[in-house]
Amino acid sequence: MSTVHDPMKAPISLHGLGFIQVQLQAGQRLHVWHPDLPRRSCFEHSAIHNHRFDFTSTVLVGTQINIDYGDIPEGAYHNVPPTHVLYLHEGARSANGGRPWTPNGKVCMSELECTEIRAGSSYHMKAYRFHRTEPGGDGRVATLMTKGWEGPKGAQSSCLIGIEPDTDFDRFQLSPAELWAYVIDVLGSRGGDL
C-alpha cells in the first residue's frame, strides 16, 4: 500500500495543465480554469495529451477551446519526421502528486480541428485520442467532465522534441482553501462571454 497522497482521491486538486479538478460522484469531475493558476513549466510544449477513458465535457462557464491532433508514429512514413516524444503515465504517484513520465516513442503531431465550445454546449473525446484544451475569453472556464469507457493502458502526454518535461510540478502548492477560492471566482464570473 502506497503512503503517497493521491490527489486524484482528494475532493479538490491542482493539475499541471493549469486547471483545478473537483471530484464528483458517478464518474464526473468539475474542471476549473483561471488565468492565475500555476501550470507545469513546459506547458506550452507539453499540452497535447490523451486520456485512458472516453469522456463528454459540458462547458458551464466561459468558452473552452478544444484542439484535436493526429499522431503519426516515427518511421510510419519516411518523409514525416517526429515532432514530439510521447510519455506514458503509469505507476505510483510522486511526493508532488504526479505520475511518472516514461518515454514511449516519438510521433509527428498535426492539428486536425480547433473547436470553440461555449457555455451550455458539450464536446466528446474518445480514449487515447490526442487533444489539448485552452480556456477562451478572459481565461475563466468551468466544465463538467463525465467519464465513459476506460481502457487498460495509461494516458500519455507529449512534449516537443528537445524540451524536457516538468516531472516535478507540485500539485499541492496551493491549499484546498486557495483552490476553492478560484472555483468560487470562476463559478461566480461570467467567463468573459456568457
PyMOL CGO cylinders between C-alpha atoms (Angstrom):
from pymol import cmd
from pymol.cgo import CYLINDER

trace = [
    CYLINDER, 0.00, 0.00, 0.00, 1.42, 3.39, -1.00, 0.3, 1, 1, 1, 1, 1, 1,
    CYLINDER, 1.42, 3.39, -1.00, 1.72, 6.11, 1.61, 0.3, 1, 1, 1, 1, 1, 1,
    CYLINDER, 1.72, 6.11, 1.61, 1.99, 8.82, -1.05, 0.3, 1, 1, 1, 1, 1, 1,
    CYLINDER, 1.99, 8.82, -1.05, -1.06, 11.08, -1.08, 0.3, 1, 1, 1, 1, 1, 1,
    CYLINDER, -1.06, 11.08, -1.08, -3.08, 10.55, -4.27, 0.3, 1, 1, 1, 1, 1, 1,
    CYLINDER, -3.08, 10.55, -4.27, -4.52, 13.90, -5.44, 0.3, 1, 1, 1, 1, 1, 1,
    CYLINDER, -4.52, 13.90, -5.44, -6.98, 12.05, -7.65, 0.3, 1, 1, 1, 1, 1, 1,
    CYLINDER, -6.98, 12.05, -7.65, -8.67, 10.84, -4.45, 0.3, 1, 1, 1, 1, 1, 1,
    CYLINDER, -8.67, 10.84, -4.45, -8.77, 14.31, -2.88, 0.3, 1, 1, 1, 1, 1, 1,
    CYLINDER, -8.77, 14.31, -2.88, -12.01, 16.28, -3.33, 0.3, 1, 1, 1, 1, 1, 1,
    CYLINDER, -12.01, 16.28, -3.33, -10.07, 19.13, -4.99, 0.3, 1, 1, 1, 1, 1, 1,
    CYLINDER, -10.07, 19.13, -4.99, -6.63, 19.22, -6.62, 0.3, 1, 1, 1, 1, 1, 1,
    CYLINDER, -6.63, 19.22, -6.62, -4.43, 21.23, -8.98, 0.3, 1, 1, 1, 1, 1, 1,
    CYLINDER, -4.43, 21.23, -8.98, -3.47, 19.80, -12.39, 0.3, 1, 1, 1, 1, 1, 1,
    CYLINDER, -3.47, 19.80, -12.39, -0.23, 20.60, -14.21, 0.3, 1, 1, 1, 1, 1, 1,
    CYLINDER, -0.23, 20.60, -14.21, -2.20, 21.72, -17.27, 0.3, 1, 1, 1, 1, 1, 1,
    CYLINDER, -2.20, 21.72, -17.27, -3.39, 24.75, -15.31, 0.3, 1, 1, 1, 1, 1, 1,
    CYLINDER, -3.39, 24.75, -15.31, -6.80, 23.78, -14.00, 0.3, 1, 1, 1, 1, 1, 1,
    CYLINDER, -6.80, 23.78, -14.00, -8.46, 22.56, -10.83, 0.3, 1, 1, 1, 1, 1, 1,
    CYLINDER, -8.46, 22.56, -10.83, -10.17, 19.16, -10.58, 0.3, 1, 1, 1, 1, 1, 1,
    CYLINDER, -10.17, 19.16, -10.58, -13.11, 18.74, -8.22, 0.3, 1, 1, 1, 1, 1, 1,
    CYLINDER, -13.11, 18.74, -8.22, -14.10, 15.09, -7.76, 0.3, 1, 1, 1, 1, 1, 1,
    CYLINDER, -14.10, 15.09, -7.76, -17.83, 14.45, -8.03, 0.3, 1, 1, 1, 1, 1, 1,
    CYLINDER, -17.83, 14.45, -8.03, -19.94, 11.30, -7.96, 0.3, 1, 1, 1, 1, 1, 1,
    CYLINDER, -19.94, 11.30, -7.96, -20.83, 8.99, -10.86, 0.3, 1, 1, 1, 1, 1, 1,
    CYLINDER, -20.83, 8.99, -10.86, -17.55, 9.37, -12.76, 0.3, 1, 1, 1, 1, 1, 1,
    CYLINDER, -17.55, 9.37, -12.76, -17.83, 13.14, -13.01, 0.3, 1, 1, 1, 1, 1, 1,
    CYLINDER, -17.83, 13.14, -13.01, -15.35, 15.93, -12.36, 0.3, 1, 1, 1, 1, 1, 1,
    CYLINDER, -15.35, 15.93, -12.36, -15.66, 19.69, -12.32, 0.3, 1, 1, 1, 1, 1, 1,
    CYLINDER, -15.66, 19.69, -12.32, -12.68, 21.28, -14.11, 0.3, 1, 1, 1, 1, 1, 1,
    CYLINDER, -12.68, 21.28, -14.11, -11.99, 24.95, -13.49, 0.3, 1, 1, 1, 1, 1, 1,
    CYLINDER, -11.99, 24.95, -13.49, -9.50, 27.16, -15.36, 0.3, 1, 1, 1, 1, 1, 1,
    CYLINDER, -9.50, 27.16, -15.36, -8.37, 30.55, -14.07, 0.3, 1, 1, 1, 1, 1, 1,
    CYLINDER, -8.37, 30.55, -14.07, -5.65, 32.76, -15.61, 0.3, 1, 1, 1, 1, 1, 1,
    CYLINDER, -5.65, 32.76, -15.61, -3.75, 32.97, -12.30, 0.3, 1, 1, 1, 1, 1, 1,
    CYLINDER, -3.75, 32.97, -12.30, -3.40, 29.21, -11.74, 0.3, 1, 1, 1, 1, 1, 1,
    CYLINDER, -3.40, 29.21, -11.74, 0.12, 27.75, -11.98, 0.3, 1, 1, 1, 1, 1, 1,
    CYLINDER, 0.12, 27.75, -11.98, 0.98, 25.29, -14.75, 0.3, 1, 1, 1, 1, 1, 1,
    CYLINDER, 0.98, 25.29, -14.75, 3.92, 22.99, -15.32, 0.3, 1, 1, 1, 1, 1, 1,
    CYLINDER, 3.92, 22.99, -15.32, 6.97, 24.86, -16.65, 0.3, 1, 1, 1, 1, 1, 1,
    CYLINDER, 6.97, 24.86, -16.65, 6.94, 23.05, -20.01, 0.3, 1, 1, 1, 1, 1, 1,
    CYLINDER, 6.94, 23.05, -20.01, 3.19, 23.67, -20.50, 0.3, 1, 1, 1, 1, 1, 1,
    CYLINDER, 3.19, 23.67, -20.50, 3.33, 25.37, -23.90, 0.3, 1, 1, 1, 1, 1, 1,
    CYLINDER, 3.33, 25.37, -23.90, 5.38, 22.44, -25.26, 0.3, 1, 1, 1, 1, 1, 1,
    CYLINDER, 5.38, 22.44, -25.26, 3.53, 19.62, -23.49, 0.3, 1, 1, 1, 1, 1, 1,
    CYLINDER, 3.53, 19.62, -23.49, -0.19, 20.44, -23.50, 0.3, 1, 1, 1, 1, 1, 1,
    CYLINDER, -0.19, 20.44, -23.50, -1.10, 17.78, -26.11, 0.3, 1, 1, 1, 1, 1, 1,
    CYLINDER, -1.10, 17.78, -26.11, -2.26, 14.67, -24.25, 0.3, 1, 1, 1, 1, 1, 1,
    CYLINDER, -2.26, 14.67, -24.25, -4.77, 11.86, -24.26, 0.3, 1, 1, 1, 1, 1, 1,
    CYLINDER, -4.77, 11.86, -24.26, -6.94, 10.13, -21.67, 0.3, 1, 1, 1, 1, 1, 1,
    CYLINDER, -6.94, 10.13, -21.67, -7.39, 6.47, -20.86, 0.3, 1, 1, 1, 1, 1, 1,
    CYLINDER, -7.39, 6.47, -20.86, -11.17, 6.95, -20.96, 0.3, 1, 1, 1, 1, 1, 1,
    CYLINDER, -11.17, 6.95, -20.96, -13.88, 8.35, -23.23, 0.3, 1, 1, 1, 1, 1, 1,
    CYLINDER, -13.88, 8.35, -23.23, -15.49, 11.49, -21.88, 0.3, 1, 1, 1, 1, 1, 1,
    CYLINDER, -15.49, 11.49, -21.88, -18.06, 14.18, -22.51, 0.3, 1, 1, 1, 1, 1, 1,
    CYLINDER, -18.06, 14.18, -22.51, -17.23, 17.68, -21.32, 0.3, 1, 1, 1, 1, 1, 1,
    CYLINDER, -17.23, 17.68, -21.32, -20.02, 20.22, -20.90, 0.3, 1, 1, 1, 1, 1, 1,
    CYLINDER, -20.02, 20.22, -20.90, -18.97, 23.86, -20.63, 0.3, 1, 1, 1, 1, 1, 1,
    CYLINDER, -18.97, 23.86, -20.63, -20.69, 25.55, -17.68, 0.3, 1, 1, 1, 1, 1, 1,
    CYLINDER, -20.69, 25.55, -17.68, -18.93, 28.93, -17.70, 0.3, 1, 1, 1, 1, 1, 1,
    CYLINDER, -18.93, 28.93, -17.70, -16.99, 30.66, -20.47, 0.3, 1, 1, 1, 1, 1, 1,
    CYLINDER, -16.99, 30.66, -20.47, -15.68, 29.19, -23.71, 0.3, 1, 1, 1, 1, 1, 1,
    CYLINDER, -15.68, 29.19, -23.71, -13.44, 26.14, -23.94, 0.3, 1, 1, 1, 1, 1, 1,
    CYLINDER, -13.44, 26.14, -23.94, -11.20, 25.66, -26.98, 0.3, 1, 1, 1, 1, 1, 1,
    CYLINDER, -11.20, 25.66, -26.98, -10.58, 22.00, -27.85, 0.3, 1, 1, 1, 1, 1, 1,
    CYLINDER, -10.58, 22.00, -27.85, -7.90, 21.16, -30.41, 0.3, 1, 1, 1, 1, 1, 1,
    CYLINDER, -7.90, 21.16, -30.41, -7.79, 17.62, -31.84, 0.3, 1, 1, 1, 1, 1, 1,
    CYLINDER, -7.79, 17.62, -31.84, -4.48, 16.17, -33.05, 0.3, 1, 1, 1, 1, 1, 1,
    CYLINDER, -4.48, 16.17, -33.05, -3.44, 13.35, -35.32, 0.3, 1, 1, 1, 1, 1, 1,
    CYLINDER, -3.44, 13.35, -35.32, -0.33, 11.41, -34.37, 0.3, 1, 1, 1, 1, 1, 1,
    CYLINDER, -0.33, 11.41, -34.37, 1.87, 9.56, -36.86, 0.3, 1, 1, 1, 1, 1, 1,
    CYLINDER, 1.87, 9.56, -36.86, 4.37, 7.18, -35.21, 0.3, 1, 1, 1, 1, 1, 1,
    CYLINDER, 4.37, 7.18, -35.21, 8.05, 7.65, -36.03, 0.3, 1, 1, 1, 1, 1, 1,
    CYLINDER, 8.05, 7.65, -36.03, 9.00, 5.58, -39.06, 0.3, 1, 1, 1, 1, 1, 1,
    CYLINDER, 9.00, 5.58, -39.06, 5.44, 5.13, -40.34, 0.3, 1, 1, 1, 1, 1, 1,
    CYLINDER, 5.44, 5.13, -40.34, 6.27, 7.31, -43.36, 0.3, 1, 1, 1, 1, 1, 1,
    CYLINDER, 6.27, 7.31, -43.36, 9.81, 8.08, -44.49, 0.3, 1, 1, 1, 1, 1, 1,
    CYLINDER, 9.81, 8.08, -44.49, 9.08, 11.77, -45.16, 0.3, 1, 1, 1, 1, 1, 1,
    CYLINDER, 9.08, 11.77, -45.16, 7.26, 12.55, -41.89, 0.3, 1, 1, 1, 1, 1, 1,
    CYLINDER, 7.26, 12.55, -41.89, 9.75, 13.43, -39.14, 0.3, 1, 1, 1, 1, 1, 1,
    CYLINDER, 9.75, 13.43, -39.14, 8.66, 13.17, -35.50, 0.3, 1, 1, 1, 1, 1, 1,
    CYLINDER, 8.66, 13.17, -35.50, 7.85, 16.38, -33.63, 0.3, 1, 1, 1, 1, 1, 1,
    CYLINDER, 7.85, 16.38, -33.63, 7.03, 15.11, -30.13, 0.3, 1, 1, 1, 1, 1, 1,
    CYLINDER, 7.03, 15.11, -30.13, 8.14, 12.49, -27.62, 0.3, 1, 1, 1, 1, 1, 1,
    CYLINDER, 8.14, 12.49, -27.62, 5.28, 10.54, -26.01, 0.3, 1, 1, 1, 1, 1, 1,
    CYLINDER, 5.28, 10.54, -26.01, 5.36, 9.90, -22.27, 0.3, 1, 1, 1, 1, 1, 1,
    CYLINDER, 5.36, 9.90, -22.27, 3.28, 7.19, -20.65, 0.3, 1, 1, 1, 1, 1, 1,
    CYLINDER, 3.28, 7.19, -20.65, 1.75, 7.99, -17.25, 0.3, 1, 1, 1, 1, 1, 1,
    CYLINDER, 1.75, 7.99, -17.25, 1.53, 4.72, -15.33, 0.3, 1, 1, 1, 1, 1, 1,
    CYLINDER, 1.53, 4.72, -15.33, 2.71, 3.83, -11.85, 0.3, 1, 1, 1, 1, 1, 1,
    CYLINDER, 2.71, 3.83, -11.85, 2.67, 5.25, -8.37, 0.3, 1, 1, 1, 1, 1, 1,
    CYLINDER, 2.67, 5.25, -8.37, 2.42, 8.99, -7.85, 0.3, 1, 1, 1, 1, 1, 1,
    CYLINDER, 2.42, 8.99, -7.85, 5.42, 11.00, -6.67, 0.3, 1, 1, 1, 1, 1, 1,
    CYLINDER, 5.42, 11.00, -6.67, 5.54, 13.07, -3.48, 0.3, 1, 1, 1, 1, 1, 1,
    CYLINDER, 5.54, 13.07, -3.48, 4.43, 16.08, -5.61, 0.3, 1, 1, 1, 1, 1, 1,
    CYLINDER, 4.43, 16.08, -5.61, 1.36, 14.16, -6.81, 0.3, 1, 1, 1, 1, 1, 1,
    CYLINDER, 1.36, 14.16, -6.81, 2.30, 13.47, -10.44, 0.3, 1, 1, 1, 1, 1, 1,
    CYLINDER, 2.30, 13.47, -10.44, 2.61, 10.14, -12.21, 0.3, 1, 1, 1, 1, 1, 1,
    CYLINDER, 2.61, 10.14, -12.21, 5.89, 9.04, -13.86, 0.3, 1, 1, 1, 1, 1, 1,
    CYLINDER, 5.89, 9.04, -13.86, 6.80, 10.38, -17.31, 0.3, 1, 1, 1, 1, 1, 1,
    CYLINDER, 6.80, 10.38, -17.31, 8.10, 7.27, -19.09, 0.3, 1, 1, 1, 1, 1, 1,
    CYLINDER, 8.10, 7.27, -19.09, 9.29, 7.83, -22.70, 0.3, 1, 1, 1, 1, 1, 1,
    CYLINDER, 9.29, 7.83, -22.70, 7.05, 5.83, -25.04, 0.3, 1, 1, 1, 1, 1, 1,
    CYLINDER, 7.05, 5.83, -25.04, 8.10, 6.62, -28.61, 0.3, 1, 1, 1, 1, 1, 1,
    CYLINDER, 8.10, 6.62, -28.61, 8.07, 9.59, -30.95, 0.3, 1, 1, 1, 1, 1, 1,
    CYLINDER, 8.07, 9.59, -30.95, 5.30, 10.88, -33.20, 0.3, 1, 1, 1, 1, 1, 1,
    CYLINDER, 5.30, 10.88, -33.20, 4.54, 13.67, -35.61, 0.3, 1, 1, 1, 1, 1, 1,
    CYLINDER, 4.54, 13.67, -35.61, 1.66, 15.67, -34.14, 0.3, 1, 1, 1, 1, 1, 1,
    CYLINDER, 1.66, 15.67, -34.14, -0.56, 17.59, -36.52, 0.3, 1, 1, 1, 1, 1, 1,
    CYLINDER, -0.56, 17.59, -36.52, -3.54, 19.77, -35.64, 0.3, 1, 1, 1, 1, 1, 1,
    CYLINDER, -3.54, 19.77, -35.64, -6.73, 18.37, -37.15, 0.3, 1, 1, 1, 1, 1, 1,
    CYLINDER, -6.73, 18.37, -37.15, -9.51, 20.58, -35.81, 0.3, 1, 1, 1, 1, 1, 1,
    CYLINDER, -9.51, 20.58, -35.81, -9.95, 23.51, -33.44, 0.3, 1, 1, 1, 1, 1, 1,
    CYLINDER, -9.95, 23.51, -33.44, -13.41, 23.99, -31.92, 0.3, 1, 1, 1, 1, 1, 1,
    CYLINDER, -13.41, 23.99, -31.92, -14.78, 26.66, -29.57, 0.3, 1, 1, 1, 1, 1, 1,
    CYLINDER, -14.78, 26.66, -29.57, -17.35, 25.27, -27.17, 0.3, 1, 1, 1, 1, 1, 1,
    CYLINDER, -17.35, 25.27, -27.17, -19.49, 27.86, -25.42, 0.3, 1, 1, 1, 1, 1, 1,
    CYLINDER, -19.49, 27.86, -25.42, -21.34, 27.55, -22.11, 0.3, 1, 1, 1, 1, 1, 1,
    CYLINDER, -21.34, 27.55, -22.11, -24.26, 25.13, -22.43, 0.3, 1, 1, 1, 1, 1, 1,
    CYLINDER, -24.26, 25.13, -22.43, -22.59, 23.05, -25.17, 0.3, 1, 1, 1, 1, 1, 1,
    CYLINDER, -22.59, 23.05, -25.17, -20.56, 19.84, -24.95, 0.3, 1, 1, 1, 1, 1, 1,
    CYLINDER, -20.56, 19.84, -24.95, -17.75, 18.07, -26.75, 0.3, 1, 1, 1, 1, 1, 1,
    CYLINDER, -17.75, 18.07, -26.75, -16.76, 14.40, -26.75, 0.3, 1, 1, 1, 1, 1, 1,
    CYLINDER, -16.76, 14.40, -26.75, -13.36, 12.71, -26.75, 0.3, 1, 1, 1, 1, 1, 1,
    CYLINDER, -13.36, 12.71, -26.75, -12.54, 9.05, -27.32, 0.3, 1, 1, 1, 1, 1, 1,
    CYLINDER, -12.54, 9.05, -27.32, -9.98, 7.29, -25.14, 0.3, 1, 1, 1, 1, 1, 1,
    CYLINDER, -9.98, 7.29, -25.14, -6.38, 7.62, -26.37, 0.3, 1, 1, 1, 1, 1, 1,
    CYLINDER, -6.38, 7.62, -26.37, -7.25, 10.38, -28.86, 0.3, 1, 1, 1, 1, 1, 1,
    CYLINDER, -7.25, 10.38, -28.86, -4.80, 13.29, -28.58, 0.3, 1, 1, 1, 1, 1, 1,
    CYLINDER, -4.80, 13.29, -28.58, -6.04, 16.81, -27.88, 0.3, 1, 1, 1, 1, 1, 1,
    CYLINDER, -6.04, 16.81, -27.88, -5.30, 19.94, -25.93, 0.3, 1, 1, 1, 1, 1, 1,
    CYLINDER, -5.30, 19.94, -25.93, -7.66, 22.43, -24.36, 0.3, 1, 1, 1, 1, 1, 1,
    CYLINDER, -7.66, 22.43, -24.36, -7.36, 26.15, -23.77, 0.3, 1, 1, 1, 1, 1, 1,
    CYLINDER, -7.36, 26.15, -23.77, -9.66, 28.50, -21.90, 0.3, 1, 1, 1, 1, 1, 1,
    CYLINDER, -9.66, 28.50, -21.90, -11.13, 31.19, -24.13, 0.3, 1, 1, 1, 1, 1, 1,
    CYLINDER, -11.13, 31.19, -24.13, -12.36, 34.66, -23.23, 0.3, 1, 1, 1, 1, 1, 1,
    CYLINDER, -12.36, 34.66, -23.23, -10.85, 36.01, -20.01, 0.3, 1, 1, 1, 1, 1, 1,
    CYLINDER, -10.85, 36.01, -20.01, -9.37, 32.60, -19.11, 0.3, 1, 1, 1, 1, 1, 1,
    CYLINDER, -9.37, 32.60, -19.11, -12.13, 31.68, -16.66, 0.3, 1, 1, 1, 1, 1, 1,
    CYLINDER, -12.13, 31.68, -16.66, -13.81, 28.44, -17.70, 0.3, 1, 1, 1, 1, 1, 1,
    CYLINDER, -13.81, 28.44, -17.70, -15.65, 25.67, -15.87, 0.3, 1, 1, 1, 1, 1, 1,
    CYLINDER, -15.65, 25.67, -15.87, -16.56, 22.31, -17.39, 0.3, 1, 1, 1, 1, 1, 1,
    CYLINDER, -16.56, 22.31, -17.39, -18.33, 19.19, -16.18, 0.3, 1, 1, 1, 1, 1, 1,
    CYLINDER, -18.33, 19.19, -16.18, -16.48, 16.07, -17.37, 0.3, 1, 1, 1, 1, 1, 1,
    CYLINDER, -16.48, 16.07, -17.37, -18.37, 12.77, -17.45, 0.3, 1, 1, 1, 1, 1, 1,
    CYLINDER, -18.37, 12.77, -17.45, -16.22, 9.68, -17.90, 0.3, 1, 1, 1, 1, 1, 1,
    CYLINDER, -16.22, 9.68, -17.90, -17.23, 6.80, -20.15, 0.3, 1, 1, 1, 1, 1, 1,
    CYLINDER, -17.23, 6.80, -20.15, -15.44, 3.62, -21.19, 0.3, 1, 1, 1, 1, 1, 1,
    CYLINDER, -15.44, 3.62, -21.19, -11.99, 3.23, -19.65, 0.3, 1, 1, 1, 1, 1, 1,
    CYLINDER, -11.99, 3.23, -19.65, -9.09, 1.48, -21.37, 0.3, 1, 1, 1, 1, 1, 1,
    CYLINDER, -9.09, 1.48, -21.37, -6.39, -0.69, -19.80, 0.3, 1, 1, 1, 1, 1, 1,
    CYLINDER, -6.39, -0.69, -19.80, -3.33, 1.39, -20.76, 0.3, 1, 1, 1, 1, 1, 1,
    CYLINDER, -3.33, 1.39, -20.76, -2.26, 4.61, -19.09, 0.3, 1, 1, 1, 1, 1, 1,
    CYLINDER, -2.26, 4.61, -19.09, -2.74, 8.05, -20.57, 0.3, 1, 1, 1, 1, 1, 1,
    CYLINDER, -2.74, 8.05, -20.57, 0.06, 9.82, -22.42, 0.3, 1, 1, 1, 1, 1, 1,
    CYLINDER, 0.06, 9.82, -22.42, 1.39, 13.34, -22.66, 0.3, 1, 1, 1, 1, 1, 1,
    CYLINDER, 1.39, 13.34, -22.66, 3.57, 14.61, -25.46, 0.3, 1, 1, 1, 1, 1, 1,
    CYLINDER, 3.57, 14.61, -25.46, 6.44, 17.04, -25.26, 0.3, 1, 1, 1, 1, 1, 1,
    CYLINDER, 6.44, 17.04, -25.26, 8.12, 18.82, -28.15, 0.3, 1, 1, 1, 1, 1, 1,
    CYLINDER, 8.12, 18.82, -28.15, 11.37, 17.08, -29.07, 0.3, 1, 1, 1, 1, 1, 1,
    CYLINDER, 11.37, 17.08, -29.07, 14.26, 18.85, -27.35, 0.3, 1, 1, 1, 1, 1, 1,
    CYLINDER, 14.26, 18.85, -27.35, 12.17, 20.07, -24.38, 0.3, 1, 1, 1, 1, 1, 1,
    CYLINDER, 12.17, 20.07, -24.38, 12.45, 18.33, -21.02, 0.3, 1, 1, 1, 1, 1, 1,
    CYLINDER, 12.45, 18.33, -21.02, 9.07, 17.63, -19.40, 0.3, 1, 1, 1, 1, 1, 1,
    CYLINDER, 9.07, 17.63, -19.40, 8.37, 19.16, -16.00, 0.3, 1, 1, 1, 1, 1, 1,
    CYLINDER, 8.37, 19.16, -16.00, 8.19, 15.95, -13.98, 0.3, 1, 1, 1, 1, 1, 1,
    CYLINDER, 8.19, 15.95, -13.98, 8.29, 17.80, -10.64, 0.3, 1, 1, 1, 1, 1, 1,
    CYLINDER, 8.29, 17.80, -10.64, 5.18, 20.00, -10.91, 0.3, 1, 1, 1, 1, 1, 1,
    CYLINDER, 5.18, 20.00, -10.91, 3.80, 20.32, -7.38, 0.3, 1, 1, 1, 1, 1, 1,
    CYLINDER, 3.80, 20.32, -7.38, 0.10, 19.50, -7.34, 0.3, 1, 1, 1, 1, 1, 1,
    CYLINDER, 0.10, 19.50, -7.34, -0.01, 20.51, -3.65, 0.3, 1, 1, 1, 1, 1, 1,
    CYLINDER, -0.01, 20.51, -3.65, 1.43, 24.03, -3.98, 0.3, 1, 1, 1, 1, 1, 1,
    CYLINDER, 1.43, 24.03, -3.98, -1.98, 25.59, -3.29, 0.3, 1, 1, 1, 1, 1, 1,
    CYLINDER, -1.98, 25.59, -3.29, -4.08, 24.72, -0.26, 0.3, 1, 1, 1, 1, 1, 1,
    CYLINDER, -4.08, 24.72, -0.26, -7.63, 23.39, -0.68, 0.3, 1, 1, 1, 1, 1, 1,
    CYLINDER, -7.63, 23.39, -0.68, -8.92, 26.77, 0.59, 0.3, 1, 1, 1, 1, 1, 1,
    CYLINDER, -8.92, 26.77, 0.59, -6.95, 28.60, -2.13, 0.3, 1, 1, 1, 1, 1, 1,
    CYLINDER, -6.95, 28.60, -2.13, -8.24, 26.19, -4.80, 0.3, 1, 1, 1, 1, 1, 1,
    CYLINDER, -8.24, 26.19, -4.80, -11.85, 26.65, -3.65, 0.3, 1, 1, 1, 1, 1, 1,
    CYLINDER, -11.85, 26.65, -3.65, -11.42, 30.43, -3.84, 0.3, 1, 1, 1, 1, 1, 1,
    CYLINDER, -11.42, 30.43, -3.84, -10.53, 30.09, -7.55, 0.3, 1, 1, 1, 1, 1, 1,
    CYLINDER, -10.53, 30.09, -7.55, -13.52, 27.79, -8.13, 0.3, 1, 1, 1, 1, 1, 1,
    CYLINDER, -13.52, 27.79, -8.13, -15.88, 30.29, -6.47, 0.3, 1, 1, 1, 1, 1, 1,
    CYLINDER, -15.88, 30.29, -6.47, -14.38, 33.14, -8.50, 0.3, 1, 1, 1, 1, 1, 1,
    CYLINDER, -14.38, 33.14, -8.50, -14.95, 31.29, -11.79, 0.3, 1, 1, 1, 1, 1, 1,
    CYLINDER, -14.95, 31.29, -11.79, -18.40, 29.94, -10.98, 0.3, 1, 1, 1, 1, 1, 1,
    CYLINDER, -18.40, 29.94, -10.98, -19.45, 33.41, -9.88, 0.3, 1, 1, 1, 1, 1, 1,
    CYLINDER, -19.45, 33.41, -9.88, -17.96, 35.03, -13.00, 0.3, 1, 1, 1, 1, 1, 1,
    CYLINDER, -17.96, 35.03, -13.00, -19.41, 35.28, -16.44, 0.3, 1, 1, 1, 1, 1, 1,
    CYLINDER, -19.41, 35.28, -16.44, -16.34, 33.64, -18.00, 0.3, 1, 1, 1, 1, 1, 1,
    CYLINDER, -16.34, 33.64, -18.00, -15.74, 36.58, -20.29, 0.3, 1, 1, 1, 1, 1, 1,
    CYLINDER, -15.74, 36.58, -20.29, -18.51, 35.77, -22.76, 0.3, 1, 1, 1, 1, 1, 1,
    CYLINDER, -18.51, 35.77, -22.76, -21.56, 34.10, -21.28, 0.3, 1, 1, 1, 1, 1, 1,
]
cmd.load_cgo(trace, "trace")
